[in-house]
Amino acid sequence: MSRIDEVRAAMVEAMKSKDKKRKDSLSMLLAALKNFEIDKKDHTPITEEEADAVVKKELKQSQETYDTAPADRDDIREEAGFRISVYKEFAPEDMSEDQIKEVILSVLKELEIETPSPADKGKIMKALMPKVKGKADGKVVNELLAAMMKS
């Protein structure tokens, strides 16, 4: 079952149980997934990795809405918080820091770099990011690589 089908099934369930807030959140996620699929140049069905990336993007946008909402706008914060909780059900589990470090070490081995320096960072990130895309936050990956360069 594709992610689009999973979200659609959850949305139908929310409609049956008359849970309007949940249905609205799922409808927005479904629209994002379908729009991504429509916008693809090769017109193939959305892959699991692409669906993960779309869900992560929607999660991140909802988190930004929550974080930037004015303190006196509890309605916006509540809606964004609810959307985040719904989207997390369909989001992939992020890699742990240990798993990310393992991937970094394997990339260093591939590139034959024993002690990474800031000059190598671009080359390392270019090889590293495709391996963790959709599975780890780029900011965390960057921080872990920077910490390895210092030590």
Rosetta constraint file for C-alpha pairs under 8 A:
AtomPair CA 1 CA 5 HARMONIC 6.07 0.50
AtomPair CA 1 CA 6 HARMONIC 6.60 0.50
AtomPair CA 2 CA 6 HARMONIC 6.29 0.50
AtomPair CA 2 CA 48 HARMONIC 7.58 0.50
AtomPair CA 3 CA 7 HARMONIC 6.13 0.50
AtomPair CA 3 CA 48 HARMONIC 7.30 0.50
AtomPair CA 3 CA 51 HARMONIC 6.58 0.50
AtomPair CA 3 CA 90 HARMONIC 7.83 0.50
AtomPair CA 4 CA 8 HARMONIC 6.03 0.50
AtomPair CA 4 CA 30 HARMONIC 6.30 0.50
AtomPair CA 4 CA 33 HARMONIC 6.58 0.50
AtomPair CA 4 CA 34 HARMONIC 7.33 0.50
AtomPair CA 5 CA 9 HARMONIC 6.01 0.50
AtomPair CA 6 CA 10 HARMONIC 6.25 0.50
AtomPair CA 7 CA 11 HARMONIC 6.08 0.50
AtomPair CA 7 CA 26 HARMONIC 6.40 0.50
AtomPair CA 7 CA 29 HARMONIC 7.57 0.50
AtomPair CA 7 CA 30 HARMONIC 6.19 0.50
AtomPair CA 7 CA 90 HARMONIC 7.80 0.50
AtomPair CA 8 CA 12 HARMONIC 6.21 0.50
AtomPair CA 8 CA 26 HARMONIC 7.62 0.50
AtomPair CA 8 CA 27 HARMONIC 7.93 0.50
AtomPair CA 8 CA 30 HARMONIC 6.79 0.50
AtomPair CA 9 CA 13 HARMONIC 6.23 0.50
AtomPair CA 10 CA 14 HARMONIC 6.18 0.50
AtomPair CA 10 CA 26 HARMONIC 7.40 0.50
AtomPair CA 11 CA 15 HARMONIC 6.20 0.50
AtomPair CA 11 CA 22 HARMONIC 7.49 0.50
AtomPair CA 11 CA 23 HARMONIC 5.19 0.50
AtomPair CA 11 CA 26 HARMONIC 5.65 0.50
AtomPair CA 11 CA 27 HARMONIC 6.78 0.50
AtomPair CA 12 CA 16 HARMONIC 6.21 0.50
AtomPair CA 12 CA 23 HARMONIC 7.72 0.50
AtomPair CA 13 CA 17 HARMONIC 6.26 0.50
AtomPair CA 14 CA 18 HARMONIC 5.99 0.50
AtomPair CA 14 CA 19 HARMONIC 5.12 0.50
AtomPair CA 14 CA 20 HARMONIC 7.11 0.50
AtomPair CA 14 CA 22 HARMONIC 6.22 0.50
AtomPair CA 14 CA 23 HARMONIC 5.29 0.50
AtomPair CA 15 CA 19 HARMONIC 6.09 0.50
AtomPair CA 15 CA 20 HARMONIC 6.88 0.50
AtomPair CA 15 CA 23 HARMONIC 6.10 0.50
AtomPair CA 19 CA 23 HARMONIC 6.16 0.50
AtomPair CA 20 CA 24 HARMONIC 6.01 0.50
AtomPair CA 21 CA 25 HARMONIC 6.32 0.50
AtomPair CA 22 CA 26 HARMONIC 6.12 0.50
AtomPair CA 22 CA 83 HARMONIC 7.78 0.50
AtomPair CA 22 CA 86 HARMONIC 7.12 0.50
AtomPair CA 23 CA 27 HARMONIC 5.92 0.50
AtomPair CA 24 CA 28 HARMONIC 6.32 0.50
AtomPair CA 25 CA 29 HARMONIC 6.43 0.50
AtomPair CA 25 CA 83 HARMONIC 5.56 0.50
AtomPair CA 25 CA 86 HARMONIC 6.99 0.50
AtomPair CA 25 CA 87 HARMONIC 7.92 0.50
AtomPair CA 26 CA 30 HARMONIC 5.99 0.50
AtomPair CA 26 CA 86 HARMONIC 7.38 0.50
AtomPair CA 26 CA 87 HARMONIC 7.77 0.50
AtomPair CA 27 CA 31 HARMONIC 6.09 0.50
AtomPair CA 28 CA 32 HARMONIC 6.30 0.50
AtomPair CA 29 CA 33 HARMONIC 6.29 0.50
AtomPair CA 29 CA 55 HARMONIC 7.21 0.50
AtomPair CA 29 CA 58 HARMONIC 7.19 0.50
AtomPair CA 29 CA 87 HARMONIC 7.50 0.50
AtomPair CA 30 CA 34 HARMONIC 6.10 0.50
AtomPair CA 31 CA 35 HARMONIC 5.91 0.50
AtomPair CA 32 CA 36 HARMONIC 6.17 0.50
AtomPair CA 32 CA 54 HARMONIC 7.03 0.50
AtomPair CA 32 CA 58 HARMONIC 7.82 0.50
AtomPair CA 33 CA 37 HARMONIC 6.34 0.50
AtomPair CA 33 CA 46 HARMONIC 7.97 0.50
AtomPair CA 33 CA 51 HARMONIC 6.63 0.50
AtomPair CA 33 CA 54 HARMONIC 6.40 0.50
AtomPair CA 33 CA 55 HARMONIC 7.77 0.50
AtomPair CA 34 CA 38 HARMONIC 6.12 0.50
AtomPair CA 35 CA 39 HARMONIC 6.03 0.50
AtomPair CA 36 CA 40 HARMONIC 6.33 0.50
AtomPair CA 36 CA 46 HARMONIC 7.69 0.50
AtomPair CA 36 CA 54 HARMONIC 7.62 0.50
AtomPair CA 37 CA 43 HARMONIC 7.15 0.50
AtomPair CA 37 CA 44 HARMONIC 7.43 0.50
AtomPair CA 37 CA 45 HARMONIC 6.30 0.50
AtomPair CA 37 CA 46 HARMONIC 5.43 0.50
AtomPair CA 38 CA 43 HARMONIC 6.86 0.50
AtomPair CA 39 CA 43 HARMONIC 7.75 0.50
AtomPair CA 40 CA 44 HARMONIC 7.25 0.50
AtomPair CA 46 CA 50 HARMONIC 6.15 0.50
AtomPair CA 46 CA 51 HARMONIC 6.40 0.50
AtomPair CA 47 CA 51 HARMONIC 6.12 0.50
AtomPair CA 48 CA 52 HARMONIC 6.15 0.50
AtomPair CA 49 CA 53 HARMONIC 6.26 0.50
AtomPair CA 49 CA 134 HARMONIC 6.66 0.50
AtomPair CA 50 CA 54 HARMONIC 6.23 0.50
AtomPair CA 50 CA 134 HARMONIC 7.94 0.50
AtomPair CA 51 CA 55 HARMONIC 6.18 0.50
AtomPair CA 52 CA 56 HARMONIC 6.09 0.50
AtomPair CA 52 CA 91 HARMONIC 6.20 0.50
AtomPair CA 52 CA 92 HARMONIC 6.12 0.50
AtomPair CA 52 CA 134 HARMONIC 5.93 0.50
AtomPair CA 53 CA 57 HARMONIC 6.06 0.50
AtomPair CA 53 CA 133 HARMONIC 7.76 0.50
AtomPair CA 53 CA 134 HARMONIC 5.00 0.50
AtomPair CA 54 CA 58 HARMONIC 6.23 0.50
AtomPair CA 55 CA 59 HARMONIC 6.10 0.50
AtomPair CA 55 CA 87 HARMONIC 6.80 0.50
AtomPair CA 55 CA 90 HARMONIC 6.98 0.50
AtomPair CA 55 CA 91 HARMONIC 5.75 0.50
AtomPair CA 56 CA 60 HARMONIC 6.06 0.50
AtomPair CA 56 CA 91 HARMONIC 6.30 0.50
AtomPair CA 56 CA 92 HARMONIC 7.99 0.50
AtomPair CA 56 CA 134 HARMONIC 7.14 0.50
AtomPair CA 57 CA 61 HARMONIC 6.17 0.50
AtomPair CA 58 CA 62 HARMONIC 6.17 0.50
AtomPair CA 58 CA 87 HARMONIC 7.67 0.50
AtomPair CA 59 CA 63 HARMONIC 6.14 0.50
AtomPair CA 59 CA 83 HARMONIC 7.94 0.50
AtomPair CA 59 CA 84 HARMONIC 5.83 0.50
AtomPair CA 59 CA 87 HARMONIC 6.21 0.50
AtomPair CA 59 CA 88 HARMONIC 7.35 0.50
AtomPair CA 60 CA 64 HARMONIC 6.18 0.50
AtomPair CA 61 CA 65 HARMONIC 6.21 0.50
AtomPair CA 62 CA 66 HARMONIC 6.17 0.50
AtomPair CA 62 CA 80 HARMONIC 5.42 0.50
AtomPair CA 62 CA 81 HARMONIC 7.54 0.50
AtomPair CA 62 CA 83 HARMONIC 6.86 0.50
AtomPair CA 62 CA 84 HARMONIC 6.19 0.50
AtomPair CA 63 CA 67 HARMONIC 6.06 0.50
AtomPair CA 63 CA 80 HARMONIC 6.97 0.50
AtomPair CA 63 CA 81 HARMONIC 7.58 0.50
AtomPair CA 63 CA 84 HARMONIC 6.89 0.50
AtomPair CA 64 CA 68 HARMONIC 5.94 0.50
AtomPair CA 65 CA 69 HARMONIC 5.89 0.50
AtomPair CA 65 CA 76 HARMONIC 7.82 0.50
AtomPair CA 65 CA 77 HARMONIC 7.48 0.50
AtomPair CA 65 CA 80 HARMONIC 6.48 0.50
AtomPair CA 66 CA 76 HARMONIC 7.07 0.50
AtomPair CA 66 CA 77 HARMONIC 4.93 0.50
AtomPair CA 66 CA 78 HARMONIC 7.98 0.50
AtomPair CA 66 CA 80 HARMONIC 5.43 0.50
AtomPair CA 66 CA 81 HARMONIC 6.58 0.50
AtomPair CA 67 CA 77 HARMONIC 7.89 0.50
AtomPair CA 69 CA 73 HARMONIC 6.52 0.50
AtomPair CA 69 CA 76 HARMONIC 6.57 0.50
AtomPair CA 69 CA 77 HARMONIC 6.34 0.50
AtomPair CA 73 CA 77 HARMONIC 6.64 0.50
AtomPair CA 74 CA 78 HARMONIC 5.86 0.50
AtomPair CA 75 CA 79 HARMONIC 6.16 0.50
AtomPair CA 76 CA 80 HARMONIC 6.12 0.50
AtomPair CA 77 CA 81 HARMONIC 5.93 0.50
AtomPair CA 78 CA 82 HARMONIC 6.13 0.50
AtomPair CA 79 CA 83 HARMONIC 6.23 0.50
AtomPair CA 80 CA 84 HARMONIC 6.16 0.50
AtomPair CA 81 CA 85 HARMONIC 6.39 0.50
AtomPair CA 82 CA 86 HARMONIC 6.39 0.50
AtomPair CA 83 CA 87 HARMONIC 6.05 0.50
AtomPair CA 84 CA 88 HARMONIC 6.08 0.50
AtomPair CA 85 CA 89 HARMONIC 7.04 0.50
AtomPair CA 86 CA 90 HARMONIC 7.58 0.50
AtomPair CA 87 CA 91 HARMONIC 6.26 0.50
AtomPair CA 88 CA 92 HARMONIC 7.96 0.50
AtomPair CA 92 CA 134 HARMONIC 7.90 0.50
AtomPair CA 92 CA 135 HARMONIC 6.96 0.50
AtomPair CA 93 CA 135 HARMONIC 7.01 0.50
AtomPair CA 94 CA 135 HARMONIC 5.08 0.50
AtomPair CA 94 CA 136 HARMONIC 5.17 0.50
AtomPair CA 94 CA 137 HARMONIC 7.57 0.50
AtomPair CA 95 CA 99 HARMONIC 5.88 0.50
AtomPair CA 95 CA 100 HARMONIC 6.36 0.50
AtomPair CA 95 CA 135 HARMONIC 5.76 0.50
AtomPair CA 95 CA 136 HARMONIC 5.38 0.50
AtomPair CA 96 CA 100 HARMONIC 6.29 0.50
AtomPair CA 97 CA 101 HARMONIC 6.12 0.50
AtomPair CA 97 CA 140 HARMONIC 7.96 0.50
AtomPair CA 97 CA 144 HARMONIC 7.78 0.50
AtomPair CA 98 CA 102 HARMONIC 6.29 0.50
AtomPair CA 99 CA 103 HARMONIC 6.44 0.50
AtomPair CA 100 CA 104 HARMONIC 6.21 0.50
AtomPair CA 100 CA 132 HARMONIC 7.68 0.50
AtomPair CA 100 CA 136 HARMONIC 7.61 0.50
AtomPair CA 100 CA 141 HARMONIC 6.78 0.50
AtomPair CA 101 CA 105 HARMONIC 6.11 0.50
AtomPair CA 101 CA 144 HARMONIC 7.14 0.50
AtomPair CA 101 CA 145 HARMONIC 7.99 0.50
AtomPair CA 102 CA 106 HARMONIC 6.20 0.50
AtomPair CA 103 CA 107 HARMONIC 6.18 0.50
AtomPair CA 103 CA 128 HARMONIC 7.44 0.50
AtomPair CA 103 CA 131 HARMONIC 7.69 0.50
AtomPair CA 103 CA 132 HARMONIC 7.98 0.50
AtomPair CA 104 CA 108 HARMONIC 6.17 0.50
AtomPair CA 104 CA 128 HARMONIC 6.66 0.50
AtomPair CA 104 CA 145 HARMONIC 7.23 0.50
AtomPair CA 105 CA 109 HARMONIC 6.18 0.50
AtomPair CA 106 CA 110 HARMONIC 6.17 0.50
AtomPair CA 107 CA 111 HARMONIC 6.12 0.50
AtomPair CA 107 CA 124 HARMONIC 7.04 0.50
AtomPair CA 107 CA 127 HARMONIC 6.78 0.50
AtomPair CA 107 CA 128 HARMONIC 6.29 0.50
AtomPair CA 108 CA 112 HARMONIC 5.86 0.50
AtomPair CA 108 CA 113 HARMONIC 5.09 0.50
AtomPair CA 108 CA 114 HARMONIC 6.83 0.50
AtomPair CA 108 CA 116 HARMONIC 7.71 0.50
AtomPair CA 108 CA 124 HARMONIC 7.11 0.50
AtomPair CA 109 CA 113 HARMONIC 6.21 0.50
AtomPair CA 109 CA 114 HARMONIC 7.32 0.50
AtomPair CA 111 CA 124 HARMONIC 7.70 0.50
AtomPair CA 115 CA 149 HARMONIC 7.24 0.50
AtomPair CA 116 CA 120 HARMONIC 6.15 0.50
AtomPair CA 116 CA 121 HARMONIC 7.42 0.50
AtomPair CA 116 CA 148 HARMONIC 7.44 0.50
AtomPair CA 116 CA 149 HARMONIC 5.43 0.50
AtomPair CA 117 CA 121 HARMONIC 6.77 0.50
AtomPair CA 117 CA 149 HARMONIC 5.59 0.50
AtomPair CA 118 CA 146 HARMONIC 7.97 0.50
AtomPair CA 118 CA 149 HARMONIC 6.89 0.50
AtomPair CA 120 CA 124 HARMONIC 6.14 0.50
AtomPair CA 121 CA 125 HARMONIC 5.99 0.50
AtomPair CA 122 CA 126 HARMONIC 6.07 0.50
AtomPair CA 123 CA 127 HARMONIC 6.54 0.50
AtomPair CA 124 CA 128 HARMONIC 5.90 0.50
AtomPair CA 125 CA 129 HARMONIC 5.67 0.50
AtomPair CA 126 CA 130 HARMONIC 7.48 0.50
AtomPair CA 127 CA 131 HARMONIC 7.48 0.50
AtomPair CA 128 CA 132 HARMONIC 6.75 0.50
AtomPair CA 129 CA 133 HARMONIC 5.63 0.50
AtomPair CA 129 CA 138 HARMONIC 7.53 0.50
AtomPair CA 132 CA 136 HARMONIC 5.59 0.50
AtomPair CA 133 CA 137 HARMONIC 7.94 0.50
AtomPair CA 133 CA 138 HARMONIC 7.78 0.50
AtomPair CA 136 CA 140 HARMONIC 7.36 0.50
AtomPair CA 136 CA 141 HARMONIC 7.11 0.50
AtomPair CA 137 CA 141 HARMONIC 6.44 0.50
AtomPair CA 138 CA 142 HARMONIC 6.05 0.50
AtomPair CA 139 CA 143 HARMONIC 6.21 0.50
AtomPair CA 140 CA 144 HARMONIC 6.14 0.50
AtomPair CA 141 CA 145 HARMONIC 6.18 0.50
AtomPair CA 142 CA 146 HARMONIC 6.10 0.50
AtomPair CA 143 CA 147 HARMONIC 6.15 0.50
AtomPair CA 144 CA 148 HARMONIC 6.31 0.50
AtomPair CA 145 CA 149 HARMONIC 6.37 0.50
AtomPair CA 146 CA 150 HARMONIC 6.55 0.50
AtomPair CA 147 CA 151 HARMONIC 6.56 0.50
